[in-house]
Amino acid sequence: MTEVIGVRFKKVGKVYYFDPCGIQVKNEMPVIVETARGLEYGEVAMVNSKVEDDKIIQPLKKLVRIATPADT
């Protein structure tokens, strides 16, 4: 089992898993995450949870930090 958070980039978009890097998050918290297209702004849709390894596409991208008002 691996600890992940779920992040959504659009209000009704798909939820993507990210490595929380030890940071505890809350639902709807704005975050900056590492994606294939670089750093992106998203919203937490699933708080820190353990997920079965076979449900995760590796390598898991990382949560960079909690977003600030300057990021919006």
Residue, then its C-alpha position, 0 to 999 in steps of 0.5 A: m500500500t502506498e500513501v497518496i492524495g487525489v488532486r483535481f485540475k478542473k471542478v468536475g475533472k478526473v482525480y489524479y494520484f500524487d505522492p504527498c511527500g509527508i504533507q497532510v492536506k485537507n479537502e479542497m486545499p489548493v496545491i502545486v503538484e509536479t506533472a508531465r507538463g511541469l508544475e500545475y495548480g490543482e485542488v485536493a479531492m482526496v486527503n492522504s489515504k493508503v491505496e493498493d499498489d496495483k491501482i497506482i501508475q508508477p512513477l508517482k508524481k509529487l506534491v510540491r507545496i500548498a498553494t498560496p494566494a499568489d498562485t491563483 
